[in-house]
Amino acid sequence: MRQLLNGNEAAAYAARLARVEVLASYPITPAAPAMEKITRFIAEGNLKARFIRVESDHSALAACLGAAMAGARPFLITNSQGLAYMSEVLYHTSGLRQPVVMAVVNRALAAPHSRFPEHGDAVAQEAAGWVQLFCENNQEVLDSILQAFRLGEDEGVRLPVMVHYEGYIQSHTREVVDLPEPEVMDSFLPLVRRPVLDVENPLAVNTVTGPGFYTEYKYNQDAALQGAGRVLEEVSRAYAGLTGRDWGGPVTGYRLEDAEVVLVAMGSLVSTAREAVDALREQGCKAGLLKIRLFRPFPAAAVVANLRGAKAVVALDKNIVYGVGGALARELRATLYGQAAVPVYSYILGLGGRDVGVEDLTRIYRQVREQMGAGTPPVPYQWYGL
């Protein structure tokens, strides 16, 4: 069934198709409409779930963590300051290995106060131990949330998953979205309970752990996160077999066969970059695109395999790690070092909702080509559009 849905509505339908059992969210712009849509499903009897009214985003994640530990399938939505407020519980959730799925409607962090999109809120939580997926469009929002439940609940992973899509650009803009049949998703995503809590057999949770166990526990947690990329490939193939839509697992290359300069992006900017690559190809330029869908764990092997033949890489970052540069550029340089001698040109752009169009990306491509022709090595990072 096809419907015209914005990103928040797509997230709500994904939660309904996943048959979530607990929703705990605190209203925050621009994510609140997704929560409102799910509560409407609950009120109309289209979704059998418990909506927990909480006093903060911190409490929302705490409630979902408790629900997961009791064996339920929880879901929540937040962004920006709300995600930052959750930071303490983010670490509890990943450390306790609970497969909570959370939609994050990316919005710039204050100060100054902003209601507009960028990826800074996601990057700020990159070390929290969650799987992080980025969505290019509203169809991918729906499909990725459904895949996120299966990925997080996989016995080899057992970790929480963030699904990122951008405020207003995606959350409030409608596109045609294909909704899979509920029976098909029931076969793809069966509910397998694995409760930790039992009222008949009380247990202490998260007790003080000494040096004799802590390091090994974190080693196992990291190993599970590192393995999530392989499981995502399997989940993506299984989903494609049922729906015909394959998002390519951790990364997807576009026109890379003979590409000399490769744009690398994630989120909604990918669609713009794809059009820019097509426009440059029509002008005889050997441009390509690498879409990063999986930011955590960073898919290093796939990145190296796709970029080994390039002469230059252009990292397009909708975030700033202050004093360092773009998070994507940092990851690319660390990944390529010692593996492929490819220079990385780093651009910070689109912060706080500033528009980035095809013309901007073709201009960046030409700037990089000029620097390459002059033999100018890349600077750590540069701001575009000031």
C-alpha positions in Angstrom: 0.0 0.0 0.0 1.3 3.4 -1.0 0.7 6.6 1.1 1.9 10.1 1.1 3.8 10.4 4.4 6.2 12.8 6.1 9.1 11.3 8.0 7.3 11.4 11.4 4.3 9.6 9.9 6.6 7.0 8.3 8.2 6.4 11.7 4.8 6.0 13.3 3.7 3.5 10.7 6.9 1.6 11.2 6.2 1.4 15.0 2.7 0.1 14.2 4.0 -2.5 11.8 6.6 -3.6 14.3 3.8 -4.0 16.8 5.7 -2.0 19.5 4.3 -2.6 23.0 5.6 0.4 24.9 5.9 4.0 23.8 7.5 6.5 26.2 8.3 9.9 24.8 8.4 13.5 25.9 7.2 16.1 23.4 10.0 17.9 21.6 10.1 19.8 18.2 10.2 18.5 15.5 9.8 14.9 16.7 6.5 15.3 18.6 4.1 14.6 15.7 5.5 11.0 15.4 4.6 10.4 19.0 1.1 12.0 18.4 0.5 9.7 15.4 1.4 6.6 17.4 -0.8 7.5 20.3 -3.7 8.0 17.8 -3.1 4.5 16.6 -3.3 3.3 20.2 -6.5 5.3 20.9 -8.2 4.0 17.7 -7.3 0.4 18.6 -4.9 -0.1 15.7 -2.0 -0.7 17.9 -2.0 -2.6 21.2 0.6 -0.7 23.2 1.1 1.2 26.4 1.8 4.9 26.2 3.8 6.0 29.3 3.5 9.7 30.0 6.8 10.9 31.4 8.2 14.2 32.7 11.4 14.3 30.5 13.4 12.7 27.8 15.6 11.2 30.4 12.6 9.4 32.0 11.3 8.3 28.6 14.4 6.3 27.8 14.5 5.0 31.4 10.9 3.7 31.0 11.8 2.1 27.6 14.9 0.5 29.2 12.7 -1.0 31.9 10.2 -2.2 29.4 12.9 -3.9 27.4 14.2 -5.6 30.4 10.8 -6.9 31.2 10.6 -8.5 27.7 8.5 -5.9 25.9 9.3 -4.2 22.6 9.7 -0.5 23.3 10.0 2.5 21.0 10.6 6.3 21.6 11.3 9.4 19.6 13.5 12.5 20.5 16.1 14.8 19.1 18.6 17.6 20.0 18.4 18.7 23.6 16.2 15.8 24.5 18.8 13.3 23.2 21.5 15.2 25.1 19.4 15.0 28.3 19.2 11.2 27.8 22.9 10.8 27.7 23.2 9.0 31.1 20.6 6.5 30.2 22.0 6.0 26.7 25.0 4.3 28.4 22.9 2.3 30.7 20.8 1.0 27.8 23.8 -0.1 25.7 25.7 -1.4 28.7 22.8 -3.6 29.8 22.5 -4.9 26.2 18.8 -4.0 25.7 17.5 -3.6 22.1 15.6 -0.4 22.4 14.9 1.4 19.1 14.8 5.1 19.1 13.9 7.5 16.2 16.1 10.7 16.4 14.8 13.6 14.4 18.1 15.4 14.0 18.1 19.1 15.1 20.9 21.5 15.9 22.0 21.8 19.6 21.9 25.1 21.5 23.3 27.6 22.0 22.1 29.6 20.1 18.7 27.9 20.1 17.7 26.4 16.8 14.8 24.4 15.6 16.5 23.4 12.4 18.4 20.3 11.2 21.9 19.1 11.3 23.7 16.0 12.7 25.4 17.4 15.8 23.0 15.8 18.2 23.7 12.3 16.7 27.5 12.9 16.7 27.5 14.0 20.3 26.4 10.5 21.3 28.6 8.5 19.0 30.5 6.9 21.9 27.3 5.7 23.7 27.5 2.2 22.3 24.3 2.4 20.2 24.0 1.3 16.6 23.4 4.5 14.5 21.6 4.4 11.1 21.1 7.5 8.9 18.2 7.8 6.5 18.2 9.4 3.1 14.4 9.8 2.6 11.1 8.9 4.2 10.9 5.4 2.7 14.2 4.6 4.3 12.9 6.0 7.6 10.1 3.4 7.6 12.3 0.6 6.3 15.2 1.3 8.6 13.1 1.4 11.8 11.7 -2.0 10.9 15.1 -3.3 10.2 16.4 -1.7 13.4 14.2 -3.9 15.6 15.4 -7.1 13.9 19.0 -5.9 14.1 18.9 -4.9 17.7 17.1 -8.0 18.8 19.5 -10.3 17.0 21.1 -12.7 19.5 24.5 -11.8 18.2 23.9 -8.0 18.7 21.4 -7.3 21.6 22.1 -3.6 21.4 20.0 -0.4 21.1 19.6 1.3 17.8 19.1 5.0 16.8 17.5 5.7 13.5 18.3 9.2 12.3 16.3 11.4 10.0 16.4 15.2 9.7 14.0 17.7 11.2 11.6 19.4 8.7 13.6 18.3 5.6 12.3 14.8 6.3 10.1 15.0 9.4 7.6 17.5 7.9 8.0 16.9 4.2 5.8 14.3 2.5 6.9 11.7 0.0 5.3 8.6 -1.4 6.0 5.7 0.9 5.3 2.0 0.3 3.9 0.3 3.4 4.5 -3.5 3.6 1.6 -5.7 4.6 1.4 -6.4 8.3 1.5 -10.2 7.8 4.7 -9.8 5.8 6.3 -7.8 8.6 5.1 -10.3 11.2 7.1 -12.9 9.4 10.1 -10.6 9.1 10.0 -9.4 12.7 8.5 -12.0 15.1 8.4 -11.0 18.8 10.8 -13.2 20.8 10.8 -12.2 24.4 14.0 -12.3 26.4 13.1 -10.8 29.8 15.7 -9.9 32.4 13.4 -8.9 35.1 11.0 -11.3 36.9 8.8 -10.1 39.7 8.8 -13.7 41.1 12.5 -13.8 41.2 13.9 -10.4 42.1 17.5 -9.7 40.9 19.9 -6.8 41.4 20.7 -5.0 38.1 23.8 -3.0 37.3 25.5 -3.7 40.6 29.0 -2.3 41.3 31.5 -4.2 39.1 35.2 -4.4 40.0 38.2 -4.3 37.8 38.2 -8.1 37.5 35.1 -8.1 35.2 34.6 -4.7 33.8 37.1 -4.8 30.9 35.9 -8.2 29.7 32.3 -7.0 29.8 33.2 -3.9 27.7 35.2 -6.1 25.3 32.1 -8.2 24.6 29.9 -5.2 24.2 32.3 -3.7 21.7 32.5 -7.0 19.8 28.8 -7.1 19.5 28.7 -3.6 18.2 31.4 -4.3 15.7 29.5 -7.3 14.5 26.3 -5.3 13.9 27.4 -4.3 10.4 27.5 -7.9 9.2 24.1 -8.5 10.8 22.8 -5.4 9.1 23.8 -6.8 5.7 21.9 -10.0 6.5 18.8 -8.0 7.7 18.9 -5.8 4.6 19.0 -8.8 2.3 16.1 -10.5 4.1 14.1 -7.3 4.0 14.8 -6.8 0.3 13.6 -10.3 -0.4 10.2 -9.5 1.1 9.8 -5.9 -0.1 12.0 -5.5 -3.1 13.8 -2.6 -1.4 17.5 -3.0 -0.6 19.3 -0.1 1.1 22.6 -1.8 0.7 23.5 -2.6 4.3 26.2 -0.3 5.9 27.2 1.7 2.7 26.1 2.1 -0.9 28.3 3.3 -3.8 27.0 5.3 -6.8 28.9 5.6 -10.1 32.2 4.6 -8.4 33.5 2.3 -11.2 35.9 4.9 -12.6 35.3 7.8 -10.1 38.3 9.9 -9.3 36.7 12.3 -6.8 34.1 10.7 -4.5 31.6 12.7 -2.4 30.8 11.0 0.9 27.7 11.9 2.8 24.9 10.6 5.1 21.3 11.5 5.7 19.2 13.7 3.3 22.3 15.2 1.7 22.9 11.9 -0.1 20.0 12.6 -2.4 21.4 16.0 -3.3 24.9 14.6 -3.8 23.5 11.9 -6.1 22.0 14.6 -8.4 25.3 16.5 -8.2 27.2 13.5 -9.3 24.8 13.0 -12.3 25.2 16.7 -13.2 29.0 16.4 -13.1 29.0 13.2 -15.1 27.1 15.0 -17.8 29.9 17.5 -17.9 32.5 14.8 -18.3 33.7 14.8 -14.7 34.6 11.5 -13.1 32.6 12.0 -9.9 31.1 9.4 -7.6 29.2 9.1 -4.3 29.5 6.9 -1.2 26.5 6.9 1.0 27.2 6.1 4.7 24.1 4.5 6.1 25.7 3.0 9.2 27.7 5.5 11.2 28.2 3.4 14.3 29.8 1.0 14.1 31.7 2.8 11.3 31.9 0.3 8.4 35.7 0.6 7.8 36.2 -2.4 5.6 33.4 -1.4 3.2 34.6 2.2 3.1 38.2 1.1 2.2 36.9 -1.3 -0.5 34.8 1.4 -2.1 37.3 4.2 -2.0 40.6 2.4 -2.7 40.6 3.5 -6.4 39.7 7.2 -5.8 42.2 10.0 -6.2 40.4 12.2 -3.6 37.5 11.9 -1.2 35.2 14.8 -0.2 33.6 14.5 3.2 30.4 16.5 3.5 29.6 17.0 7.2 26.4 18.4 8.6 28.1 18.6 12.0 31.1 20.1 13.7 33.2 18.5 16.4 34.6 21.8 17.7 38.4 22.1 17.2 38.6 18.9 15.2 36.2 19.3 12.2 33.6 17.0 10.8 32.9 13.7 12.3 32.6 11.9 9.0 35.9 13.4 7.7 37.6 12.3 10.9 36.3 8.7 10.5 37.3 8.6 6.8 40.9 9.7 7.5 41.3 7.3 10.4 39.9 4.4 8.3 41.9 5.2 5.1 45.2 5.7 7.0 47.6 2.9 6.1 44.9 1.3 3.9 44.5 3.5 0.9 46.5 6.6 0.1 43.5 8.8 -0.6 43.5 12.5 0.5 40.3 13.6 2.3 38.9 17.1 1.7 36.6 18.1 4.6 33.7 20.5 4.3 31.4 21.7 7.1 28.1 22.8 5.6 24.3 22.8 6.1 24.5 23.6 9.9 21.3 24.8 11.5 19.2 24.0 8.4 21.2 26.1 5.9 20.3 25.0 2.4 22.8 22.9 0.4 21.9 22.4 -3.2 23.3 20.7 -6.3 25.1 23.9 -7.3 26.8 24.0 -4.0 28.1 20.5 -4.3 29.3 20.9 -7.9 31.1 24.1 -6.7 32.8 22.1 -3.9 33.8 19.4 -6.4 35.5 22.1 -8.7 37.3 23.6 -5.7 38.7 20.2 -4.8 39.8 19.7 -8.4 41.5 23.0 -8.4 43.4 22.2 -5.2 44.4 18.8 -6.6 45.6 20.4 -9.8 47.7 23.0 -7.8 49.1 20.2 -5.7 47.6 21.8 -2.5 47.2 19.3 0.3 43.9 19.2 2.1 43.5 21.5 5.2 42.0 19.9 8.3 38.6 21.2 7.4 36.9 24.2 5.8 33.6 25.9 6.3 31.4 26.3 3.2 28.8 29.0 2.6 29.8 31.6 5.1 
